[in-house]
């Protein structure tokens, strides 16, 4: 099955770059581009893409409002929206997720995470740039220590070690380098950890680490 993607970004160079990355994937196709938020909403209604990649700072409507209209609780036909932006400000991340975004990536995250985010959105999962997990974890800390979803026995020693690295904001490649394993193996471990803990993303893993006092 081909994943149909709509790009919404006011910078043509960014749209060109994203199109080159996504169209090079055998299971993805960019079906439309919008240079402002209002046009993105209009095109989404016309083209019915599987995934919308939306920048935050756009004319007419910003990406957070685009997300709310397309994926929020009042959306008549909710869509999968991944927010991709230069700005990783806490309020942006929380607002985007609250408005229904199923992913939040920094543009500097690179092509691999971009592709992974689109596939994760299609699978009903949420992918957030690893560098943002620490920030989101700090939000949990400020709100009070969260309740542990699973006990310490939920993971093996190796998985616990990897979970702690996830909580530090490391990517799969960085975890692999730290533990002398491949990035693919690290990715498999992370997926297994999410399944065992019953969480949807890396932020959920980080929250579990902190809930159990394993962050240090």
C-alpha positions as CSV (number, residue, x, y, z in Angstrom):
1,X,0.0,0.0,0.0
2,X,1.2,3.5,-0.9
3,X,1.1,6.1,1.8
4,X,-0.2,9.3,0.3
5,X,1.3,12.4,1.9
6,X,0.4,16.1,1.8
7,X,3.2,18.7,2.5
8,X,2.4,22.0,4.2
9,X,5.3,24.4,4.6
10,X,5.8,28.0,3.5
11,X,9.4,27.4,2.4
12,X,9.6,25.9,-1.1
13,X,13.1,24.5,-0.4
14,X,11.8,22.5,2.5
15,X,8.9,21.1,0.5
16,X,11.3,20.1,-2.3
17,X,13.6,18.4,0.2
18,X,10.8,16.5,1.9
19,X,9.3,15.5,-1.5
20,X,12.7,14.0,-2.6
21,X,13.0,12.0,0.6
22,X,9.4,10.7,0.6
23,X,9.0,10.0,-3.1
24,X,12.2,7.9,-3.0
25,X,10.5,5.5,-0.6
26,X,8.8,2.6,-2.4
27,X,5.7,2.9,-0.2
28,X,5.2,6.7,-0.2
29,X,4.0,9.3,-2.6
30,X,3.6,13.1,-2.1
31,X,0.2,14.0,-3.6
32,X,0.1,17.7,-2.9
33,X,1.9,20.8,-1.5
34,X,0.6,23.8,0.3
35,X,2.5,27.0,1.1
36,X,0.1,28.2,3.8
37,X,-2.1,26.7,6.4
38,X,-5.5,27.5,4.9
39,X,-4.5,26.0,1.6
40,X,-3.3,22.9,3.5
41,X,-6.8,22.5,5.1
42,X,-8.4,23.0,1.7
43,X,-6.1,20.5,-0.1
44,X,-6.5,17.9,2.8
45,X,-10.3,18.0,2.2
46,X,-9.9,17.6,-1.5
47,X,-7.1,15.0,-1.7
48,X,-7.8,13.0,1.5
49,X,-4.1,12.2,2.2
50,X,-3.1,9.4,4.6
51,X,-0.6,11.7,6.4
52,X,-0.2,15.5,6.5
53,X,3.2,17.0,7.3
54,X,2.7,20.5,8.6
55,X,5.1,23.2,9.6
56,X,4.2,25.4,12.6
57,X,5.0,28.8,11.3
58,X,2.9,29.4,8.1
59,X,0.8,32.3,6.8
60,X,-3.0,32.5,7.1
61,X,-3.2,29.5,9.5
62,X,-0.3,28.2,11.6
63,X,0.4,24.5,11.8
64,X,-1.1,24.1,15.3
65,X,-4.5,25.4,14.0
66,X,-4.1,23.2,10.9
67,X,-3.6,20.3,13.2
68,X,-6.6,21.1,15.3
69,X,-8.8,21.4,12.3
70,X,-7.6,18.2,10.6
71,X,-7.0,16.0,13.6
72,X,-8.6,17.6,16.7
73,X,-11.6,16.4,18.6
74,X,-14.0,18.5,16.4
75,X,-12.6,17.2,13.1
76,X,-15.4,15.6,11.1
77,X,-13.0,13.2,9.4
78,X,-9.8,13.1,11.5
79,X,-6.5,12.8,9.7
80,X,-3.0,11.8,10.7
81,X,-0.9,15.0,11.1
82,X,2.8,15.1,11.9
83,X,4.1,18.5,12.9
84,X,7.6,19.2,11.5
85,X,9.3,22.4,12.6
86,X,12.5,24.2,13.4
87,X,11.1,25.2,16.8
88,X,11.0,22.6,19.6
89,X,9.4,24.9,22.2
90,X,7.5,23.1,24.9
91,X,4.3,25.0,24.3
92,X,4.4,24.0,20.6
93,X,4.9,20.3,21.4
94,X,2.2,20.1,24.0
95,X,-0.3,22.1,21.9
96,X,0.3,20.0,18.8
97,X,-0.2,16.7,20.7
98,X,-3.3,18.1,22.5
99,X,-4.6,19.2,19.1
100,X,-4.4,15.6,17.8
101,X,-0.9,15.5,16.2
102,X,0.5,11.9,15.9
103,X,4.1,13.1,15.6
104,X,6.3,16.0,16.3
105,X,9.7,16.3,14.6
106,X,12.4,18.9,14.4
107,X,13.5,19.6,10.9
108,X,17.1,18.8,11.8
109,X,16.1,15.3,12.8
110,X,17.1,14.1,9.4
111,X,15.5,12.0,6.6
112,X,15.4,8.7,8.5
113,X,13.2,10.0,11.3
114,X,11.0,11.8,8.8
115,X,10.3,8.5,7.0
116,X,9.8,6.7,10.3
117,X,7.4,9.3,11.5
118,X,5.2,8.9,8.4
119,X,5.2,5.2,8.7
120,X,4.5,5.4,12.5
121,X,1.5,7.7,11.9
122,X,0.1,5.3,9.3
123,X,0.4,2.5,11.8
124,X,-1.5,4.5,14.4
125,X,1.6,5.2,16.5
126,X,3.2,8.5,17.6
127,X,6.8,9.4,16.9
128,X,8.5,12.4,18.6
129,X,12.0,13.6,18.0
130,X,14.2,11.9,20.6
131,X,15.8,15.2,21.5
132,X,12.4,16.4,22.7
133,X,11.8,13.5,25.1
134,X,13.9,15.1,27.8
135,X,11.9,18.3,27.5
136,X,8.6,16.4,27.7
137,X,9.9,14.4,30.6
138,X,10.7,17.6,32.4
139,X,7.1,18.6,32.0
140,X,6.1,15.4,33.7
141,X,8.5,16.2,36.5
142,X,7.1,19.7,37.0
143,X,3.6,18.3,37.2
144,X,4.7,15.8,39.8
145,X,6.2,12.4,39.6
146,X,4.0,10.2,37.4
147,X,2.8,6.9,38.4
148,X,4.7,4.0,37.1
149,X,2.8,2.1,34.4
150,X,4.7,-1.1,35.0
151,X,7.0,-2.4,37.7
152,X,10.8,-2.6,37.3
153,X,10.4,-6.3,36.5
154,X,8.6,-5.4,33.3
155,X,12.0,-5.2,31.4
156,X,15.1,-7.1,31.1
157,X,18.4,-5.6,32.3
158,X,19.4,-4.8,28.8
159,X,16.0,-3.2,28.0
160,X,16.2,-1.1,31.2
161,X,19.6,0.1,30.1
162,X,18.2,1.1,26.7
163,X,15.2,2.7,28.3
164,X,17.4,5.0,30.4
165,X,19.3,6.1,27.2
166,X,15.9,6.8,25.5
167,X,15.1,9.0,28.5
168,X,18.3,10.9,27.9
169,X,17.0,11.8,24.4
170,X,19.3,9.5,22.5
171,X,18.4,8.4,19.0
172,X,18.6,4.7,17.9
173,X,21.9,5.4,16.3
174,X,23.3,7.0,19.4
175,X,22.1,4.2,21.6
176,X,23.7,1.7,19.2
177,X,27.0,3.5,19.4
178,X,26.8,3.7,23.2
179,X,26.1,0.0,23.5
180,X,28.1,-1.3,20.5
181,X,25.0,-2.6,18.7
182,X,23.5,-1.6,15.4
183,X,20.9,1.1,15.1
184,X,18.4,-1.5,13.8
185,X,19.0,-3.7,16.9
186,X,18.4,-0.6,19.1
187,X,15.2,0.1,17.2
188,X,14.0,-3.4,17.8
189,X,14.7,-3.1,21.5
190,X,12.9,0.2,21.7
191,X,9.8,-1.3,20.0
192,X,9.9,-4.3,22.4
193,X,10.1,-1.9,25.4
194,X,7.1,0.1,24.2
195,X,5.1,-3.1,23.8
196,X,6.0,-4.4,27.2
197,X,5.3,-1.1,29.0
198,X,2.1,-0.5,27.0
199,X,3.3,3.0,25.8
200,X,3.0,4.5,22.3
201,X,6.2,6.4,22.0
202,X,9.6,7.3,23.4
203,X,8.1,9.9,25.7
204,X,6.1,7.1,27.4
205,X,9.4,5.1,27.9
206,X,11.1,8.2,29.4
207,X,8.1,8.8,31.7
208,X,8.4,5.1,32.9
209,X,12.1,5.6,33.5
210,X,11.5,8.7,35.6
211,X,8.5,7.2,37.4
212,X,10.8,4.4,38.6
213,X,13.6,6.7,39.6
214,X,16.0,5.4,36.9
215,X,16.9,8.7,35.3
216,X,20.3,9.0,36.9
